[in-house]
């Protein structure tokens, strides 16, 4: 009995140690992100804004500004907007403001920019009735699915449908125009575990219409993960 209690005590101590280590790592990471965010906003952001202003003044001084100058000004404006978005994401306290849809849109743009696969998002919601912690876990699941799909089957088209309701939120990831079929289940045990943690379900299936389809369903009233 004494030996068993000693082992249980050691397990609990190890658990507390790992928990504290994880918290320390997260706090350190959040501090680092905050410092990077400030550097991006205060230094690089201002330099880019000044450059954009100079380009605008140059264009105004020309009777017919060349298309290359207009393109450069437009590209720089987009870079500034992306930088501001990144700065907000990295800023301290980003968790309460995490938005699943905006991050999914950013991932869509990143994949589409490669030119190999085109991702389309169909949604009836601009924001989800889900806690930020739930949205983070959900995004990681969808992100892992997209990474697996683009790596192993080279689908030319991926359609993501988001269906939000008062009690249930659904995601469908449909693949079409596949270069070569998937040889194994796209839903990993890690994805299964995370969706189960949210009280939901995730299924992978094959049909003649969409070829491959991943379906995710989770309740919207799960507030255990804030």
Secondary structure, 3 states (H helix, E strand, C coil): CHHHHHHHHHHHHHHHHHHHHHHHHHHHHHHHHHHHHHHHHHHHHHHHHHHHHHHHHHHHCCCCCCHHHHHHHHHHHHHHHHHHHHHHHHCCCCHHHCCHHHHHHHHHHHHHHHCCCEEEEEECCCCCCCCHHHHHHHHHHHHHHHHHHHHHCCEEEEEEEEEECCCEEEEEEEEEEECCCCCCCCCCHHHHHHHHHCCCEEEEEEECCCEEEEEEEEECCCCCCC
